[in-house]
């Protein structure tokens, strides 16, 4: 990239002290890697419009950006099913040693990050605003969990406010960091489809999770499948396409007969606590602790009062 030739830029260049600026970033727990540096991820450098560099926040080294990565994206206003799938995919892909990349938005993005964290894996969030912002603000706690072992990255320096046009721009970074993009749920004009299109343009693999044909939340992702995207029914579908082996299966916790019965019912179909009480003929005082045990073991998850068995890895 050629340097600008304007007088304004020349005045800036003469006044700019790179060492001092780097020191000021470090004081705030931030770093910067330029596109010409060896730490800059080659996959991102190879895209049509790579950023001049990336600002980093987090304890992980910049070398994690060189790992094999999968981006998981989708609707902000996702369904409870979509949230469960995104979280499960994030968990299983991270457990297999893949880097999980997303945009830290509400809905699918946030659940993908949470799943990776649950597996003890590393996840990277790409912002569409300054690196010093937790956006959305409601995800400040999630951001704190991400930076404890992973990274938050942005092409924008501290102080840059969120703006609508910056989020489609950041999607090229999400796609550029990843070998594959998985769209879990997306409406017909979703930003997740922008990410998928960018990935296709760069020759990356694109996957989509099938959704209900009557749901507008699935119109975009089902459309990708019609266009030839890979079908995802389990995390293993993504791992097979990337040539990644399955994670070592954790030993299943010992469950008493009552808890096992609850899990068996949920394996057939999601249910509320009241529906489980009716189906099993057990008192609510017996069902509640069984649900708690299964949630703590990561075998089920709850959203809006509905309990689901966690999607298996393969």
Secondary structure, DSSP 8 states (H G I E B T S, - for coil): ------HHHHHHHHH--HHHHHHHHHHTTEEEEETTSTTS-HHHHTSTT--SEEEEESSS-GGGGGS-EEEEE--SS--HHHHHHHHHHHHHHHHTT-EEEE---TTHHHHHHHHHHHTT--EEEE-SSBTT--SSGGGHHHHHHHHHHSEEEESB-TT----HHHHHHHHHHHHHH-SEEEE-S--TT-HHHHHHHHHHHTT-EEEEE---TT-GGGHHHHHHHHTT-EEESSHHHHHHHHT-------------HHHHHHHHHHHHS-EEHHHHHHHHT--HHHHHHHHHHHHHTTSEEEETTEEEE-----
